[in-house]
Amino acid sequence: MSKDLEHLAENLADTVNGKGNMKMEQIIKLLSTDGGKRVLASLLSDGGARIKTAAEAAKNGNLTGVQSVISSIAETEEGKSLLNQLMNSNGK
C-alpha cells in the first residue's frame, strides 16, 4: 500500500475514533454520490462484516483491516477517484 493510502487509513481510523482531522461530513458527502454509493454497496456486500471487523481493530490501533479495505477500494477506477477526493479533502 502506498504511503498516501496508509496515511488515509490512519486519518479515517482517527476520524471514526473522534481524533482525526478529516471531517465526517465530507466523508458522508462523498459516500452519498453515485460513485460513493456503488463503492459502499460493494463494501457492504458481506453484510458489513469486513468493515465492522476493520473498525473494531482500528479502535485498538490495528490498521491492517482498514488498509485492506482501502486497498480493495483502490482496485477500481471509481474507488481510486473516491479515495483521491478523500485525500484531497483531508483537513479541509
DRENNU-48889 format. One record per residue: residue in three letters; x, y, z of N, C-alpha, C in turn. Coordinates in Angstrom, 1 decimal, decimal comma, always signed. Atoms other than C-alpha are relative to their C-alpha. Layout:
% residues N
<rec code="ALA" n_east="X" n_north="Y" n_up="Z" ca_east="X" ca_north="Y" ca_up="Z" c_east="X" c_north="Y" c_up="Z"/>
...
This chain:
% residues 92
<rec code="MET" n_east="+0,9" n_north="-1,2" n_up="+0,0" ca_east="+0,0" ca_north="+0,0" ca_up="+0,0" c_east="+0,9" c_north="+1,2" c_up="+0,0"/>
<rec code="SER" n_east="-0,8" n_north="-1,2" n_up="+0,0" ca_east="+1,3" ca_north="+3,4" ca_up="-0,8" c_east="-0,1" c_north="+0,8" c_up="+1,3"/>
<rec code="LYS" n_east="+0,0" n_north="-0,8" n_up="-1,2" ca_east="+2,2" ca_north="+5,9" ca_up="+1,9" c_east="-1,2" c_north="+0,9" c_up="+0,1"/>
<rec code="ASP" n_east="+1,2" n_north="-0,8" n_up="+0,0" ca_east="-0,7" ca_north="+8,1" ca_up="+0,8" c_east="-1,2" c_north="-0,8" c_up="+0,6"/>
<rec code="LEU" n_east="+1,1" n_north="+0,8" n_up="-0,5" ca_east="-3,2" ca_north="+5,3" ca_up="+1,4" c_east="+0,2" c_north="-0,4" c_up="+1,4"/>
<rec code="GLU" n_east="-0,2" n_north="+0,3" n_up="-1,5" ca_east="-1,6" ca_north="+4,3" ca_up="+4,7" c_east="-0,4" c_north="+1,2" c_up="+0,8"/>
<rec code="HIS" n_east="+0,3" n_north="-1,2" n_up="-0,7" ca_east="-1,9" ca_north="+7,9" ca_up="+5,8" c_east="-1,6" c_north="+0,2" c_up="+0,0"/>
<rec code="LEU" n_east="+1,5" n_north="-0,1" n_up="+0,1" ca_east="-5,6" ca_north="+7,9" ca_up="+4,6" c_east="-0,6" c_north="-0,9" c_up="+1,0"/>
<rec code="ALA" n_east="+0,5" n_north="+0,9" n_up="-0,9" ca_east="-6,2" ca_north="+4,8" ca_up="+6,6" c_east="+0,1" c_north="+0,5" c_up="+1,4"/>
<rec code="GLU" n_east="-0,2" n_north="-0,6" n_up="-1,3" ca_east="-4,8" ca_north="+6,4" ca_up="+9,7" c_east="-0,9" c_north="+1,1" c_up="+0,3"/>
<rec code="ASN" n_east="+0,9" n_north="-1,1" n_up="-0,2" ca_east="-6,8" ca_north="+9,5" ca_up="+9,2" c_east="-1,5" c_north="-0,4" c_up="+0,1"/>
<rec code="LEU" n_east="+1,3" n_north="+0,5" n_up="-0,1" ca_east="-10,0" ca_north="+7,6" ca_up="+8,6" c_east="-0,3" c_north="-0,7" c_up="+1,4"/>
<rec code="ALA" n_east="+0,2" n_north="+0,6" n_up="-1,3" ca_east="-9,5" ca_north="+5,5" ca_up="+11,7" c_east="+0,0" c_north="+1,0" c_up="+1,1"/>
<rec code="ASP" n_east="+0,0" n_north="-1,1" n_up="-1,0" ca_east="-8,7" ca_north="+8,6" ca_up="+13,8" c_east="-1,3" c_north="+0,8" c_up="-0,1"/>
<rec code="THR" n_east="+1,2" n_north="-0,7" n_up="+0,1" ca_east="-11,8" ca_north="+10,3" ca_up="+12,4" c_east="-1,2" c_north="-0,8" c_up="+0,7"/>
<rec code="VAL" n_east="+1,0" n_north="+0,8" n_up="-0,6" ca_east="-14,0" ca_north="+7,4" ca_up="+13,4" c_east="+0,1" c_north="+0,0" c_up="+1,5"/>
<rec code="ASN" n_east="-0,2" n_north="+0,0" n_up="-1,5" ca_east="-12,5" ca_north="+7,5" ca_up="+16,9" c_east="-0,1" c_north="+1,4" c_up="+0,5"/>
<rec code="GLY" n_east="+0,2" n_north="-1,3" n_up="-0,5" ca_east="-13,1" ca_north="+11,2" ca_up="+17,1" c_east="+1,3" c_north="+0,8" c_up="+0,2"/>
<rec code="LYS" n_east="-1,2" n_north="-0,6" n_up="-0,2" ca_east="-9,5" ca_north="+12,2" ca_up="+16,9" c_east="+0,6" c_north="+0,6" c_up="-1,3"/>
<rec code="GLY" n_east="-0,6" n_north="-0,3" n_up="+1,3" ca_east="-8,9" ca_north="+12,8" ca_up="+13,2" c_east="-0,2" c_north="+1,4" c_up="-0,5"/>
<rec code="ASN" n_east="+0,2" n_north="-1,3" n_up="+0,5" ca_east="-8,6" ca_north="+15,9" ca_up="+11,2" c_east="-0,8" c_north="+0,0" c_up="-1,3"/>
<rec code="MET" n_east="+0,9" n_north="+0,1" n_up="+1,1" ca_east="-10,9" ca_north="+14,7" ca_up="+8,4" c_east="-1,4" c_north="+0,4" c_up="+0,6"/>
<rec code="LYS" n_east="+1,4" n_north="-0,4" n_up="-0,5" ca_east="-14,5" ca_north="+16,0" ca_up="+8,6" c_east="-0,9" c_north="-1,2" c_up="-0,4"/>
<rec code="MET" n_east="+1,0" n_north="+1,1" n_up="+0,2" ca_east="-17,1" ca_north="+13,2" ca_up="+8,9" c_east="-1,0" c_north="+0,4" c_up="-1,0"/>
<rec code="GLU" n_east="+1,0" n_north="-0,5" n_up="+1,0" ca_east="-19,5" ca_north="+15,4" ca_up="+6,9" c_east="+0,6" c_north="-0,2" c_up="-1,4"/>
<rec code="GLN" n_east="-0,5" n_north="+0,1" n_up="+1,3" ca_east="-17,1" ca_north="+15,4" ca_up="+4,0" c_east="+0,0" c_north="-1,5" c_up="-0,5"/>
<rec code="ILE" n_east="+0,0" n_north="+1,4" n_up="+0,3" ca_east="-16,8" ca_north="+11,6" ca_up="+4,1" c_east="-1,4" c_north="-0,5" c_up="-0,4"/>
<rec code="ILE" n_east="+1,4" n_north="+0,4" n_up="+0,3" ca_east="-20,6" ca_north="+11,2" ca_up="+4,2" c_east="-0,4" c_north="+0,6" c_up="-1,3"/>
<rec code="LYS" n_east="+0,3" n_north="-0,7" n_up="+1,3" ca_east="-20,9" ca_north="+13,7" ca_up="+1,3" c_east="+0,5" c_north="-0,8" c_up="-1,1"/>
<rec code="LEU" n_east="-0,6" n_north="+0,8" n_up="+1,0" ca_east="-18,5" ca_north="+11,7" ca_up="-0,8" c_east="-0,7" c_north="-1,4" c_up="-0,2"/>
<rec code="LEU" n_east="+0,7" n_north="+1,3" n_up="+0,1" ca_east="-20,3" ca_north="+8,4" ca_up="+0,0" c_east="-1,4" c_north="+0,1" c_up="-0,4"/>
<rec code="SER" n_east="+1,4" n_north="-0,3" n_up="+0,5" ca_east="-23,6" ca_north="+10,0" ca_up="-0,9" c_east="-0,1" c_north="+0,2" c_up="-1,5"/>
<rec code="THR" n_east="+0,0" n_north="-0,2" n_up="+1,4" ca_east="-22,5" ca_north="+10,5" ca_up="-4,5" c_east="-0,3" c_north="-1,4" c_up="-0,6"/>
<rec code="ASP" n_east="+0,3" n_north="+1,2" n_up="+0,7" ca_east="-23,5" ca_north="+7,9" ca_up="-7,1" c_east="+1,2" c_north="-1,0" c_up="+0,1"/>
<rec code="GLY" n_east="-1,2" n_north="+0,8" n_up="-0,1" ca_east="-19,9" ca_north="+6,6" ca_up="-7,2" c_east="+0,2" c_north="-0,5" c_up="+1,4"/>
<rec code="GLY" n_east="-0,1" n_north="+0,4" n_up="-1,4" ca_east="-19,7" ca_north="+6,6" ca_up="-3,4" c_east="-1,0" c_north="-1,1" c_up="+0,4"/>
<rec code="LYS" n_east="+1,0" n_north="+1,0" n_up="-0,3" ca_east="-22,9" ca_north="+4,6" ca_up="-3,2" c_east="+0,4" c_north="-1,4" c_up="-0,5"/>
<rec code="ARG" n_east="-0,5" n_north="+1,3" n_up="+0,7" ca_east="-21,5" ca_north="+2,0" ca_up="-5,6" c_east="+1,1" c_north="-0,6" c_up="+0,8"/>
<rec code="VAL" n_east="-1,1" n_north="+0,5" n_up="-0,8" ca_east="-18,3" ca_north="+1,7" ca_up="-3,6" c_east="-0,5" c_north="-0,5" c_up="+1,3"/>
<rec code="LEU" n_east="+0,5" n_north="+0,4" n_up="-1,2" ca_east="-20,2" ca_north="+1,5" ca_up="-0,4" c_east="-0,8" c_north="-1,3" c_up="-0,1"/>
<rec code="ALA" n_east="+0,7" n_north="+1,2" n_up="+0,3" ca_east="-22,5" ca_north="-1,2" ca_up="-1,8" c_east="+0,9" c_north="-1,2" c_up="-0,1"/>
<rec code="SER" n_east="-1,0" n_north="+1,0" n_up="+0,2" ca_east="-19,5" ca_north="-3,2" ca_up="-2,8" c_east="+0,6" c_north="-0,4" c_up="+1,4"/>
<rec code="LEU" n_east="-0,6" n_north="+0,3" n_up="-1,3" ca_east="-18,0" ca_north="-2,9" ca_up="+0,7" c_east="-1,0" c_north="-0,7" c_up="+0,9"/>
<rec code="LEU" n_east="+1,0" n_north="+0,6" n_up="-0,9" ca_east="-21,3" ca_north="-4,0" ca_up="+2,3" c_east="-0,6" c_north="-1,3" c_up="-0,5"/>
<rec code="SER" n_east="+0,5" n_north="+1,2" n_up="+0,6" ca_east="-21,8" ca_north="-7,0" ca_up="+0,1" c_east="+0,1" c_north="-1,2" c_up="+0,9"/>
<rec code="ASP" n_east="-0,1" n_north="+1,1" n_up="-1,0" ca_east="-20,8" ca_north="-9,2" ca_up="+3,0" c_east="-0,8" c_north="+0,3" c_up="+1,3"/>
<rec code="GLY" n_east="+0,8" n_north="-0,4" n_up="-1,2" ca_east="-23,3" ca_north="-7,5" ca_up="+5,3" c_east="+0,7" c_north="+0,9" c_up="+0,9"/>
<rec code="GLY" n_east="-0,8" n_north="-1,0" n_up="-0,8" ca_east="-20,7" ca_north="-5,1" ca_up="+6,5" c_east="+1,0" c_north="-0,6" c_up="+1,0"/>
<rec code="ALA" n_east="-0,9" n_north="+0,7" n_up="-1,0" ca_east="-18,7" ca_north="-7,8" ca_up="+8,4" c_east="+1,5" c_north="+0,5" c_up="-0,1"/>
<rec code="ARG" n_east="-1,4" n_north="-0,4" n_up="+0,2" ca_east="-15,4" ca_north="-6,8" ca_up="+6,9" c_east="+0,3" c_north="+1,4" c_up="+0,5"/>
<rec code="ILE" n_east="-0,1" n_north="-1,3" n_up="-0,5" ca_east="-15,9" ca_north="-3,1" ca_up="+7,7" c_east="-0,1" c_north="+0,0" c_up="+1,5"/>
<rec code="LYS" n_east="+0,2" n_north="+0,1" n_up="-1,4" ca_east="-17,1" ca_north="-3,9" ca_up="+11,2" c_east="+1,3" c_north="-0,5" c_up="+0,7"/>
<rec code="THR" n_east="-1,2" n_north="+0,6" n_up="-0,5" ca_east="-14,0" ca_north="-6,1" ca_up="+11,8" c_east="+1,1" c_north="+1,0" c_up="-0,1"/>
<rec code="ALA" n_east="-1,1" n_north="-1,0" n_up="+0,2" ca_east="-11,7" ca_north="-3,4" ca_up="+10,4" c_east="-0,1" c_north="+1,2" c_up="+1,0"/>
<rec code="ALA" n_east="+0,2" n_north="-1,1" n_up="-1,0" ca_east="-13,3" ca_north="-0,7" ca_up="+12,6" c_east="+0,3" c_north="-0,4" c_up="+1,4"/>
<rec code="GLU" n_east="-0,3" n_north="+0,4" n_up="-1,3" ca_east="-13,1" ca_north="-2,7" ca_up="+15,7" c_east="+1,5" c_north="-0,1" c_up="+0,3"/>
<rec code="ALA" n_east="-1,5" n_north="+0,2" n_up="-0,1" ca_east="-9,4" ca_north="-3,5" ca_up="+15,1" c_east="+0,6" c_north="+1,4" c_up="+0,0"/>
<rec code="ALA" n_east="-0,5" n_north="-1,3" n_up="+0,0" ca_east="-8,8" ca_north="+0,2" ca_up="+14,3" c_east="-0,1" c_north="+0,7" c_up="+1,4"/>
<rec code="LYS" n_east="+0,2" n_north="-0,6" n_up="-1,3" ca_east="-10,2" ca_north="+1,2" ca_up="+17,7" c_east="+1,1" c_north="-0,4" c_up="+0,9"/>
<rec code="ASN" n_east="-1,1" n_north="+0,5" n_up="-0,8" ca_east="-7,4" ca_north="-0,9" ca_up="+19,2" c_east="+1,3" c_north="+0,4" c_up="-0,6"/>
<rec code="GLY" n_east="-1,2" n_north="-0,4" n_up="+0,6" ca_east="-4,8" ca_north="+0,7" ca_up="+17,0" c_east="+0,5" c_north="-0,9" c_up="-1,1"/>
<rec code="ASN" n_east="-0,4" n_north="+0,9" n_up="+1,1" ca_east="-4,6" ca_north="-2,1" ca_up="+14,4" c_east="-0,6" c_north="+0,5" c_up="-1,3"/>
<rec code="LEU" n_east="+0,5" n_north="-0,6" n_up="+1,2" ca_east="-4,9" ca_north="-0,5" ca_up="+11,0" c_east="+0,0" c_north="-1,0" c_up="-1,2"/>
<rec code="THR" n_east="-0,2" n_north="+1,0" n_up="+1,1" ca_east="-4,3" ca_north="-3,7" ca_up="+8,9" c_east="-1,4" c_north="-0,2" c_up="-0,7"/>
<rec code="GLY" n_east="+1,4" n_north="+0,2" n_up="+0,7" ca_east="-8,1" ca_north="-4,2" ca_up="+8,2" c_east="-0,4" c_north="+1,2" c_up="-0,7"/>
<rec code="VAL" n_east="+0,3" n_north="-1,2" n_up="+0,7" ca_east="-8,6" ca_north="-0,6" ca_up="+7,3" c_east="+0,8" c_north="+0,1" c_up="-1,3"/>
<rec code="GLN" n_east="-0,8" n_north="+0,0" n_up="+1,1" ca_east="-5,7" ca_north="-0,7" ca_up="+5,0" c_east="-0,4" c_north="-1,0" c_up="-1,1"/>
<rec code="SER" n_east="+0,5" n_north="+1,0" n_up="+0,9" ca_east="-7,0" ca_north="-3,9" ca_up="+3,4" c_east="-1,3" c_north="+0,5" c_up="-0,7"/>
<rec code="VAL" n_east="+1,2" n_north="-0,5" n_up="+0,6" ca_east="-10,4" ca_north="-2,3" ca_up="+2,8" c_east="+0,3" c_north="+1,1" c_up="-1,0"/>
<rec code="ILE" n_east="-0,4" n_north="-1,1" n_up="+0,9" ca_east="-8,8" ca_north="+0,8" ca_up="+1,3" c_east="+0,6" c_north="-0,5" c_up="-1,2"/>
<rec code="SER" n_east="-0,6" n_north="+0,7" n_up="+1,2" ca_east="-6,7" ca_north="-1,4" ca_up="-1,0" c_east="-1,0" c_north="-0,6" c_up="-0,9"/>
<rec code="SER" n_east="+1,1" n_north="+0,6" n_up="+0,8" ca_east="-9,8" ca_north="-3,2" ca_up="-2,2" c_east="-0,8" c_north="+1,1" c_up="-0,7"/>
<rec code="ILE" n_east="+0,7" n_north="-1,2" n_up="+0,6" ca_east="-11,5" ca_north="+0,2" ca_up="-2,9" c_east="+0,9" c_north="+0,5" c_up="-1,2"/>
<rec code="ALA" n_east="-0,9" n_north="-0,5" n_up="+1,1" ca_east="-8,4" ca_north="+1,3" ca_up="-4,9" c_east="+0,2" c_north="-0,9" c_up="-1,2"/>
<rec code="GLU" n_east="-0,1" n_north="+0,9" n_up="+1,1" ca_east="-8,7" ca_north="-1,6" ca_up="-7,2" c_east="-0,9" c_north="+0,4" c_up="-1,2"/>
<rec code="THR" n_east="+0,8" n_north="-0,4" n_up="+1,1" ca_east="-11,4" ca_north="+0,1" ca_up="-9,2" c_east="+0,2" c_north="+1,5" c_up="-0,3"/>
<rec code="GLU" n_east="-0,2" n_north="-1,4" n_up="+0,4" ca_east="-11,2" ca_north="+3,4" ca_up="-11,1" c_east="-0,9" c_north="+0,9" c_up="+0,9"/>
<rec code="GLU" n_east="+0,9" n_north="-0,7" n_up="-0,8" ca_east="-14,3" ca_north="+4,6" ca_up="-9,2" c_east="+0,5" c_north="+0,2" c_up="+1,4"/>
<rec code="GLY" n_east="-0,5" n_north="+0,0" n_up="-1,4" ca_east="-12,8" ca_north="+3,7" ca_up="-5,9" c_east="+1,2" c_north="+0,9" c_up="+0,1"/>
<rec code="LYS" n_east="-1,2" n_north="-0,9" n_up="+0,0" ca_east="-9,5" ca_north="+5,4" ca_up="-6,8" c_east="-0,4" c_north="+1,5" c_up="+0,0"/>
<rec code="SER" n_east="+0,5" n_north="-1,4" n_up="+0,0" ca_east="-11,4" ca_north="+8,6" ca_up="-7,6" c_east="-0,5" c_north="+0,4" c_up="+1,3"/>
<rec code="LEU" n_east="+0,6" n_north="-0,4" n_up="-1,3" ca_east="-13,3" ca_north="+8,5" ca_up="-4,3" c_east="+1,2" c_north="+0,2" c_up="+1,0"/>
<rec code="LEU" n_east="-1,1" n_north="-0,1" n_up="-0,9" ca_east="-10,0" ca_north="+7,9" ca_up="-2,4" c_east="+0,8" c_north="+1,3" c_up="-0,2"/>
<rec code="ASN" n_east="-0,7" n_north="-1,3" n_up="+0,3" ca_east="-8,3" ca_north="+10,8" ca_up="-4,2" c_east="-0,8" c_north="+1,2" c_up="+0,5"/>
<rec code="GLN" n_east="+0,8" n_north="-1,1" n_up="-0,5" ca_east="-11,2" ca_north="+13,0" ca_up="-3,3" c_east="+0,1" c_north="+0,1" c_up="+1,5"/>
<rec code="LEU" n_east="-0,2" n_north="+0,1" n_up="-1,5" ca_east="-10,9" ca_north="+11,9" ca_up="+0,4" c_east="+1,3" c_north="+0,6" c_up="+0,4"/>
<rec code="MET" n_east="-1,3" n_north="-0,5" n_up="-0,3" ca_east="-7,2" ca_north="+12,6" ca_up="+0,4" c_east="+0,1" c_north="+1,5" c_up="-0,3"/>
<rec code="ASN" n_east="-0,1" n_north="-1,5" n_up="+0,3" ca_east="-7,6" ca_north="+16,0" ca_up="-1,2" c_east="-0,9" c_north="+0,8" c_up="+0,9"/>
<rec code="SER" n_east="+0,8" n_north="-0,8" n_up="-1,0" ca_east="-10,3" ca_north="+17,0" ca_up="+1,3" c_east="+0,5" c_north="-0,1" c_up="+1,4"/>
<rec code="ASN" n_east="-0,5" n_north="+0,2" n_up="-1,3" ca_east="-8,2" ca_north="+15,9" ca_up="+4,2" c_east="+0,3" c_north="+1,3" c_up="+0,7"/>
<rec code="GLY" n_east="-0,3" n_north="-1,2" n_up="-0,8" ca_east="-8,3" ca_north="+18,5" ca_up="+6,9" c_east="-0,7" c_north="+1,3" c_up="-0,5"/>
<rec code="LYS" n_east="+0,7" n_north="-1,2" n_up="+0,5" ca_east="-10,5" ca_north="+20,9" ca_up="+4,9" c_east="-1,4" c_north="+0,1" c_up="+0,5"/>
